[in-house]
Amino acid sequence: MGRIRIMDSLTAIQYAMDFYYEITGLRSYFVQGVDEVDSAKEKNFFCKTLKLSSKALNHCDACTLENYTNALSKNEIQMYSCHAGLVKWSVPVEFPDAKGVIVSEGVISSQQVADKNQWIDYLVEKYNLPRNILMENYEHIVEMTEKQVDDSVKLLCALLEYYRTLCEE
């Protein structure tokens, strides 16, 4: 009979995020402190494209910081639409030796898919970005209904709860 492996908190959190990605196709990243918020733009697929614009990058940092802070201070999941129009969520995490927030890669709604050209034109104008890169990027964003978003967040929380039980106290 196999034994369940006991692990450190950061490994457990990473496993939860890895399985979440396998199931949903959504990347996420764990931010442990305000000083790490700046690194969020390097880990989020859509923000990587927007980082060509310093104006967009500043919005990304401010948005991530605000939602990171709110998730931690209120100890509640934060659902929000970022400046680039993606629906995102921040989930507060507290494990035996790690505390922080998991930030999801954003998703889009069916309406946003229908309005793709109009939305891309807006981002091109507002942030002076190349249209071809944004069009290509849009093909990689996951589309979800509101129910799928809610279920996805519940899944992430369930994975975190399971992996928390495997941590050393």
C-alpha positions as CSV (number, residue, x, y, z in Angstrom):
1,M,0.0,0.0,0.0
2,G,1.3,3.5,-0.9
3,R,2.0,6.2,1.6
4,I,0.9,9.8,1.3
5,R,3.9,12.1,1.1
6,I,4.2,14.8,3.6
7,M,5.6,18.0,2.1
8,D,6.5,21.6,2.8
9,S,3.9,24.3,2.3
10,L,5.4,25.9,-0.9
11,T,5.6,22.5,-2.6
12,A,2.0,21.7,-1.7
13,I,0.8,25.1,-3.0
14,Q,2.7,24.5,-6.2
15,Y,1.2,21.1,-6.6
16,A,-2.3,22.6,-6.2
17,M,-1.6,25.2,-8.8
18,D,-0.1,22.5,-11.2
19,F,-3.2,20.3,-10.9
20,Y,-5.4,23.3,-11.3
21,Y,-3.6,24.1,-14.5
22,E,-3.9,20.5,-15.7
23,I,-7.7,20.6,-15.2
24,T,-8.6,24.1,-16.2
25,G,-5.8,25.2,-18.5
26,L,-5.4,28.3,-16.3
27,R,-2.0,29.3,-15.0
28,S,-1.8,30.9,-11.6
29,Y,1.0,32.2,-9.4
30,F,1.6,32.6,-5.7
31,V,2.5,36.0,-4.3
32,Q,3.8,36.0,-0.8
33,G,4.6,39.7,-0.3
34,V,4.1,43.2,-1.6
35,D,7.6,43.1,-2.9
36,E,6.7,40.2,-5.2
37,V,3.8,41.9,-6.8
38,D,6.0,43.4,-9.4
39,S,6.9,39.8,-10.6
40,A,3.3,39.1,-11.3
41,K,3.6,40.6,-14.8
42,E,6.4,38.2,-15.6
43,K,4.3,35.1,-14.8
44,N,0.9,36.0,-16.4
45,F,0.6,35.2,-20.1
46,F,-1.6,38.2,-21.1
47,C,0.5,40.6,-19.1
48,K,3.6,39.4,-20.9
49,T,2.2,40.7,-24.1
50,L,1.0,44.0,-22.5
51,K,4.5,44.6,-21.0
52,L,5.5,46.0,-24.3
53,S,3.6,49.1,-23.0
54,S,4.9,50.7,-19.8
55,K,1.4,52.3,-19.3
56,A,-0.3,48.9,-19.4
57,L,2.4,47.4,-17.1
58,N,1.8,50.1,-14.5
59,H,-1.9,49.4,-14.6
60,C,-1.1,45.7,-14.2
61,D,1.1,46.3,-11.1
62,A,-1.5,48.6,-9.5
63,C,-4.4,46.2,-10.1
64,T,-2.4,43.1,-8.8
65,L,-1.3,45.1,-5.7
66,E,-4.8,46.2,-5.0
67,N,-6.4,42.8,-5.3
68,Y,-3.5,41.1,-3.5
69,T,-3.9,43.5,-0.6
70,N,-7.7,43.1,-0.5
71,A,-7.6,39.3,-0.6
72,L,-5.1,39.2,2.3
73,S,-6.7,42.0,4.5
74,K,-10.3,40.7,4.0
75,N,-9.2,37.1,3.9
76,E,-11.7,36.7,0.9
77,I,-11.5,35.7,-2.7
78,Q,-11.4,38.8,-4.9
79,M,-13.1,38.6,-8.3
80,Y,-12.3,41.5,-10.6
81,S,-11.9,42.6,-14.2
82,C,-8.4,43.9,-14.9
83,H,-7.6,47.0,-17.0
84,A,-7.2,44.7,-20.1
85,G,-10.7,43.3,-19.7
86,L,-9.9,39.8,-18.3
87,V,-11.9,38.4,-15.4
88,K,-9.4,37.3,-12.7
89,W,-9.5,36.2,-9.1
90,S,-7.1,36.4,-6.1
91,V,-7.4,33.6,-3.5
92,P,-5.9,34.1,0.0
93,V,-3.8,31.2,1.1
94,E,-2.6,30.3,4.5
95,F,-0.5,27.1,5.0
96,P,1.6,26.1,8.1
97,D,4.7,28.1,6.9
98,A,3.4,30.1,3.9
99,K,0.9,32.9,3.6
100,G,0.0,34.9,0.5
101,V,-2.4,35.1,-2.5
102,I,-2.8,32.9,-5.6
103,V,-3.6,35.1,-8.6
104,S,-5.2,33.4,-11.6
105,E,-4.6,33.9,-15.3
106,G,-7.5,35.9,-16.6
107,V,-10.4,34.5,-18.7
108,I,-12.9,36.1,-21.1
109,S,-16.6,35.8,-21.6
110,S,-18.5,34.7,-24.8
111,Q,-19.4,38.4,-25.3
112,Q,-15.8,39.4,-25.2
113,V,-15.0,36.7,-27.9
114,A,-17.8,38.2,-30.0
115,D,-16.5,41.7,-29.5
116,K,-12.8,40.6,-30.0
117,N,-11.9,43.0,-32.9
118,Q,-13.5,46.0,-31.1
119,W,-11.7,45.1,-27.8
120,I,-8.3,44.6,-29.6
121,D,-8.7,48.0,-31.3
122,Y,-9.3,49.6,-27.9
123,L,-6.1,48.0,-26.4
124,V,-4.0,48.9,-29.5
125,E,-5.1,52.5,-29.3
126,K,-4.9,52.9,-25.5
127,Y,-1.5,51.2,-25.0
128,N,0.0,51.7,-28.5
129,L,0.5,47.9,-28.9
130,P,0.9,45.9,-32.1
131,R,-2.4,44.6,-33.3
132,N,-1.0,41.3,-34.6
133,I,0.5,40.3,-31.2
134,L,-2.8,41.1,-29.4
135,M,-4.8,39.1,-31.9
136,E,-2.5,36.1,-31.5
137,N,-2.6,36.5,-27.7
138,Y,-6.4,36.5,-27.7
139,E,-6.4,33.0,-29.2
140,H,-4.7,31.7,-26.0
141,I,-7.1,33.2,-23.5
142,V,-9.5,30.7,-21.9
143,E,-13.2,31.4,-22.4
144,M,-15.5,30.6,-19.5
145,T,-19.1,31.2,-18.4
146,E,-19.8,32.8,-15.0
147,K,-20.7,29.3,-13.6
148,Q,-17.4,27.9,-15.0
149,V,-15.5,30.7,-13.3
150,D,-17.2,30.0,-10.0
151,D,-16.6,26.3,-10.3
152,S,-13.0,26.9,-11.2
153,V,-12.4,29.0,-8.1
154,K,-14.1,26.2,-6.0
155,L,-11.8,23.7,-7.6
156,L,-8.7,25.7,-6.7
157,C,-9.9,26.1,-3.1
158,A,-10.6,22.3,-2.9
159,L,-7.1,21.5,-4.2
160,L,-5.5,23.9,-1.8
161,E,-7.5,22.3,1.1
162,Y,-6.4,18.8,0.1
163,Y,-2.7,19.8,-0.2
164,R,-2.8,21.7,3.1
165,T,-3.6,18.3,4.8
166,L,-0.3,17.0,3.4
167,C,1.9,19.7,4.9
168,E,4.2,19.3,7.9
169,E,3.0,21.1,10.9
